[in-house]
Amino acid sequence: MHKRYQHQDFEGKWQQVWADQKIYDVGERDETKEKEYVLVEWPYPSGNLHVGHWYAFGVPDIYVRFKRMSGKQVLYPMGFDAFGLPAENAAIKRNINPKDWTESNIAYMKQQLLSMGNAFSWDKTTASIDEDYYRWTQWMFTEFFKHDLAFRGVATVNWDPIDNTVIANEQVLADGTSERSGAVVIKKELPQWMLKITNFANELIDDLDSLDWPHFIKEGQRQWIGRSKGAELSFTLSSGDRVAVFTTRIDTLFGVTYLVLAPEHPLIPTLTIINHDEVTTYIATAAQKAEQDRLDATKEKTGVRLEGVTATNPISGEVIPVFVADYVIGSYGTGAVMAVPAHDARDYEFARKFELPIIQVISGTDELPYSGPGQLTNSGSLNGLSIEEATPRIIEKVGANVTETFRLRDWSIGRQRYWGVPIPIVYDPSGQAHPVPLEHLPWRLPTDVDFTPTGEAPLAKSVELKERTERIFGAGWTPEVETMDTFVDSSWYFLRYIDNKNDEIFSSLEKQRQWMPVDTYFGGAEHTTMHVLYSRFWQKALHKLELAVHNEPYLRRFNRGLVLGTDGNKMSKSKGNVIDPDEQVKLVGADTVKMYLAFMGPYTETTTYPWDMGGIAGIRRFLERVNGLVDHIIDTEPRSSTEQLHRAIAKVCNDFNHCKFNTAISALMIYVNHVEKAGLSKASYETFLTILAPLAPHLTEELWATLGHTASIHLESFPEADETYLKADTVTIGVQINGKLRGQLTLPSEADEATARAHLAESEELKGRLERLTITKIIYVPGKILNIIGTEI
Ligand code: ANZ
């Protein structure tokens, strides 16, 4: 008789055994096996494991265990992305050091992670706050600096006036407020440390083609980068200055009725403008607006005419007015637009408001603005040509350059915050920037700092940092006081995991050759554009500097769905719908929680799954039945049980390979239903435990040990399905008698003629006819037809 299923009796016990025996450590690369690098996004150590963590790490663990049992050497590392604002805010609130707070969180979270019973390769762990990690983050930055990939530029940045810091475009929400503090984000011109991600814009799009990623993730990246093909041409102003514009519709050049400069356009302050004050006020107002608002098509267009300034259309020679208007963005294209109100919606709206001429130059419809196909009209000698024919001619005529423009901007990484990696730059007395040499890395984060936000970078208040800089570099030298955006830290962690103890380099080429690229990267949909794009850039930049072997970091990427509360809403404390995984584990066990998460629905679909108490109870009941299965062992099992076992193996193997954990679980349920009735042999019972092992690692280990095994079930090989049992499928074929279809036979698909005849003899449907027939010949085409020829009696 089986023991009761009391998960609390053995889950902790086995976790301890696995940890003591280090069975999941990977150690050195074993070239006799194929490698599989499975990556999950390294977590921020927030101090408490939530259901999202379980979903993010527990379900991929099934895949990891399966691959390991299938003979691969699997790397499944875990670590901590531990710099960042929450620690700083918590520290300010509690008046403690962010380092202490973070480190105690890491220790606690590590314990919690162990309680999941995952097969993490703990021997390869790393954390962004470790000095031997951030030392390399800094070193790579200095390498980028030396190769012009990191630079000091002046940029218009998004400024969060509550958190007093720069935030990324991505952190500005659709309504123009900050994701961080909720404040309305304002624009500020600031000197900024930036990374030249735009150098790689084309590659970042083109190389997507070679990756085995879901289409929508690739498309997300393409859109984010936003490549736009067009032309650049110049208009001459009455002042003699030339203004370059970027257009995707140079064919509409005859329809340009005014020119627009962005409020940020550098030429404006140099022009002699009659209504100078009005223009200056307008520019100041525009600077307070969020870019999202400026681009918002539903908002009314605003602008001011530059009195006393005109421009000349390079093709028609026509003199047109010049405006400043904030629907033109300073950092996109050239920051200036040739406006064609007849064929562009924004220009149309603006022209109506300011009573500017609207000249249709593409025929097709009278309804304006019109952006469809057609022929040129009102365009001099080009009238009658199609858009495609006219485009190259105009480009040639006005000497335009065919160019590409990208939405993507250079990545501004400087933050006026404390809890991050100090930018390893020092300034000489003349203000020239120099990288801190490797021998002085890590360039330590000083501790004598008051990090209450004031708008000034906290590091500026460190006496120690100032003194350190002068001591090492000389009198009058000053340190950079900004820290790096935490997306920098997470741009290369997968390279450190594989060589986490190396003191010579962040990750050796040899280790990269052994382990990279990441074979499968499981992550959240929220990281499709930012993190995944930044880390692809980082990899490409390293590759270019010959510091990385590969050009792309991740071969396969999956975005998982989101687990909701029982009420179908996003889990949040204020809604009181948060499921605490620790409580669930206490109640039903870690195996049940993990298997339930795997069973909720397809793991690799970006959708939402509400937590269902009934569902988790169902999984628990299933595992209880598994626990009792030992009572159904019989000496000789029926063939049906063997067939069912091999079908289950084949199905589970295929499903695991495709990360379809939910259907794999269903297949196992079907098997258990069958053998509870029909019985199973001891050998089949053991085989079944091994297929279940990736899903329920604790229970299967316990049952395995009960059978007398001394080595872990997780060191067993994943069973292979025996083909002979799989072919037991049937086919239905037609039966013809003297050329006429008279009935059907359902046969095993491999049935030979004798088997077909035997089934025929037993056929109720054909019995009557066959009794009246003297058969002279039977022609059997396996899987297709049975032809009977004979004479009627
Ligand atoms: C004339 C024109 C005529 C345009 C027409 C469009 C339609 P995408 O495709 O998004 O790249 N543009 C250029 N720079 C801009 C800026 N800094 N701020 C706002 N708008 C800008 O858009 C390219 C088009 O957006 C360009 O082509 C330009 O307007 C405008 F029938 O030029 B077009």
Boltz pocket constraint, residues with backbone or C-beta under 6 A from the ligand:
constraints:
  - pocket:
      binder: B
      contacts: [[A, 228], [A, 246], [A, 247], [A, 248], [A, 249], [A, 250], [A, 252], [A, 262], [A, 327], [A, 328], [A, 329], [A, 330], [A, 331], [A, 332], [A, 333], [A, 334], [A, 335], [A, 336], [A, 337], [A, 338], [A, 339], [A, 340], [A, 342], [A, 343], [A, 344], [A, 370], [A, 371], [A, 405]]
      max_distance: 6.0
